[in-house]
Amino acid sequence: MSLLPCRIESQNQEWRTRVNGINYLLVTESEDEEDEEAEAYILKDTSKAEDTEAVYEFVESEEELDAVSRIFAELLEDMDLE
């Protein structure tokens, strides 16, 4: 999997990025930003261009999950989340 530079946008406890033309979401179950034990999930946009609404599924491939996790980790490290 080749990785391209990407941007990240923060909306509450949801972060978005785009890699190789695919949108990914990083979401947490907790609304508390200080909760370091909150579960986090990475979801992948699997909708087709003609779909009127986005369809997200959990990333299940270990290789893809590892690659996208590293991207989110780097992007979040560079952000001031306070």
C-alpha positions as CSV (number, residue, x, y, z in Angstrom):
1,M,0.0,0.0,0.0
2,S,1.5,3.3,-1.0
3,L,0.7,6.3,1.3
4,L,0.1,9.8,0.1
5,P,0.3,13.0,2.1
6,C,-3.1,13.8,3.6
7,R,-5.0,16.3,5.7
8,I,-6.9,15.8,8.9
9,E,-10.0,17.6,10.1
10,S,-11.3,17.4,13.7
11,Q,-15.0,17.2,14.5
12,N,-15.6,16.4,18.2
13,Q,-14.3,12.9,18.7
14,E,-14.0,12.1,15.0
15,W,-11.1,12.7,12.8
16,R,-10.9,12.3,9.0
17,T,-8.2,11.7,6.5
18,R,-7.9,10.6,2.9
19,V,-5.3,8.1,1.7
20,N,-5.0,6.9,-1.9
21,G,-8.5,8.3,-2.7
22,I,-10.2,6.5,0.2
23,N,-11.8,8.4,3.1
24,Y,-11.1,7.1,6.6
25,L,-12.6,8.0,10.0
26,L,-11.0,7.6,13.4
27,V,-13.7,7.6,16.0
28,T,-13.8,7.1,19.8
29,E,-16.6,5.9,22.0
30,S,-15.9,8.5,24.7
31,E,-16.9,12.2,24.5
32,D,-14.3,13.0,27.1
33,E,-11.1,14.2,25.4
34,E,-9.1,13.4,28.5
35,D,-10.2,9.7,28.5
36,E,-7.0,7.9,27.5
37,E,-8.6,4.5,27.9
38,A,-11.4,5.1,25.3
39,E,-11.9,2.6,22.5
40,A,-10.9,3.9,19.1
41,Y,-12.0,2.5,15.7
42,I,-10.9,3.2,12.1
43,L,-13.6,3.1,9.5
44,K,-13.3,3.1,5.7
45,D,-15.7,4.8,3.3
46,T,-16.9,2.0,1.0
47,S,-19.7,4.0,-0.8
48,K,-19.7,4.3,-4.5
49,A,-19.6,7.6,-6.4
50,E,-23.3,7.4,-7.2
51,D,-24.4,6.8,-3.6
52,T,-26.1,9.8,-2.0
53,E,-24.8,8.9,1.5
54,A,-21.4,7.6,2.7
55,V,-21.2,4.0,3.8
56,Y,-18.5,3.2,6.4
57,E,-17.2,-0.2,7.4
58,F,-14.6,-1.2,10.0
59,V,-11.1,-1.7,8.5
60,E,-10.5,-5.4,8.9
61,S,-7.2,-5.9,7.0
62,E,-4.3,-5.9,9.5
63,E,-2.0,-4.4,6.8
64,E,-4.4,-1.6,6.0
65,L,-5.3,-1.0,9.6
66,D,-1.6,-0.7,10.6
67,A,-0.8,1.7,7.7
68,V,-3.8,4.0,8.4
69,S,-3.2,3.8,12.2
70,R,0.3,5.1,11.7
71,I,-1.0,8.0,9.5
72,F,-3.5,9.0,12.2
73,A,-0.9,8.7,14.9
74,E,1.5,11.0,13.0
75,L,-1.3,13.5,12.2
76,L,-2.6,13.6,15.7
77,E,0.9,14.0,17.2
78,D,1.3,17.1,15.1
79,M,-2.1,18.6,16.3
80,D,-2.7,20.4,19.5
81,L,-5.8,18.6,20.8
82,E,-6.4,20.9,23.8
